[in-house]
Amino acid sequence: MQKASLKIVIVCLLLIVACINGYFLIAAQSGTQNIAVHFQYLLLCNELLLIAVITALTVMTIRKTNHSLQYERLFFDHPIPMWIYDKNTLRFLSVNNAAISKYGYSRKEFYNLTLKDIRNKEEVPFLMRNIDERCNGVEYRGIWKHRKKNGTDFFVEIYAHSVSYRGREARFIMAKDVDDQVKAAQRASAEGVRYELLAQATNDAVYDRNLVTGVIAWNHGLSSIFQYDNNKFTEVLQWWKNNIHPEDKQLVINSLENTLLANKRYWAAEYRFRCADGSFKYISDRAHISYEGHMAVRMIGMMQDIDQHIRQARQLEEQNKTLKEITWINSHEIRRPVVSILSITQLFDKENKDIQLNAQLMEWLHQSTLQLDEIIHKIELKARQINDDPPTRGLS
């Protein structure tokens, strides 16, 4: 607006000069006044108007120079790396201070480089193809990998548009460092792929639990192990809590809450979990927890079916207990009738002189034999329990 106003003033002054010159020329030709006087007035007016025009032009030039200096300061002092390069040679024509600081080159070194020199060799063919296809005057935005003077590669987001710089066809570039964001996205993508592969490959129930919203995503293990269908009821944290065995529930929840309060990244527990048919299975639950600051936001883990192992362990415990009982019977109970029998046989009157004694000894021998038979049956029963008792299902 100020430039337009000055231009209007200059045009008006020029019109005024033309009008005055015309007036004095017409007056001089008509002879109404002395020609010398007319020229004196004419020269005076022209000088004054010329001074006014020169003053206006000077003001315009100063303002234009000030604006140019302001734009230069804005360019050179901007915190984001920026530069201008020649479209034909790809050489740097101007770079700001942030670019010098970020890439490690001096300004003089930059002016001897091209766009190819701030990329690794593998990226150059893609750069040239992009220049041919997109550097045609339109604005452009994209992610590229750049290289510093020390050889470090990092990702930048490029903003570009065409400009005319000192009579040359050029492109203006702003390069925002997005290395942390890109690498974080790459890590998240890799974790997502690994999670999907793990979820498909394992027979365990793999879950991805959002600790902020309480939403849980399950793999096929929820159906194959516990016979549940994935639906809106199984996708909430409270559903998981409700299906923990009542005797284990508080202990498991307390264990998880203490882990989160301590900002620990690993949690594990063994407990009983309800199946769709109402029975319970022993499971081993292990998970990795992610945090944002001190806030737990995500929990990825797996529930492994260890029910068979627990039942086998219980069966072995029962078998060991039975074997210990058999051992105790062999070492204590069976010894009594055997000792009695041995003692009785030594008291027999082999010449049958004392028939009454022998009869009493036979009675005692019969009783001891019955005791021995009873103990043997007891041992047989215990042994049959070891071989015949299957592990009980459910372990409630």
Disulfide bonds with the S-S distance in Angstrom:
none
